Amino acid sequence: MLTPLAASLETERLCRLAPVIPVLVIDDAATARPLAEALVRGGLPVLEVTLRTDAALDVIREMAKVEGGVVGAGTLLTPSDVHAAQEAGARFGVSPGATDTLLEACESAGLPLLPGAATASEAMRLLERGYSVQKFFPAEANGGVPALKAIGAPIPQVRFCPTGGVSLKNAGEYLSLSNTLCVGGSWVAPKELIAKGDWAGIEALAREAAALPR
Ligand code: 3PG
């Protein structure tokens, strides 16, 4: 059992480890280990592996072995996703939105969850339950920096990891907001570089992202 308050303390700690959480959609588990090593070497230790590919659970298993990394599972939708992710070695979870069923599953499994919220009401409902650290998703499609800033005026006690459409170009603007702890994004692990096994290229992208001021 993990209370929402304890979950939020842990997700806040993770969000403070680096300015960017790579969002990883990986098709081939053989690429998992060198990819995670490159991202960690580049200064991004917290990794979100989306449960959107057949290989995702194997990817989590492989990445969990990488020293210095903290691997979590993204796209958690159901209790069975929560259990499968945890069994594979995920140390935290991320969801695009939040349902009571999903929140209960994470709390009873003891998996710290970064739950998604897109509106003031969603953020308030999560806060009421004790989740003060949330994922603002989909960030750009929801109005981006101005929207997140506006939510922060009446609800400053919720801190966010905006994700969805975030890139090197706009990450700095998000990170300058007082209610943003870090951002999530896939740009640090482009499919072409993974396919080529260009781990030095991915390390360089990670290094650039890790140097973003906040
Ligand atoms: C996703 O939906 O995959 C994440 O929100 C990442 O989005 P991005 O590819 O726009 O970074």
Residues whose N, C-alpha, C, O or C-beta is under 5 A from the ligand:
A	BS01	3PG	V23 T163 G164 G165 V166 G184 G185 S186 W187
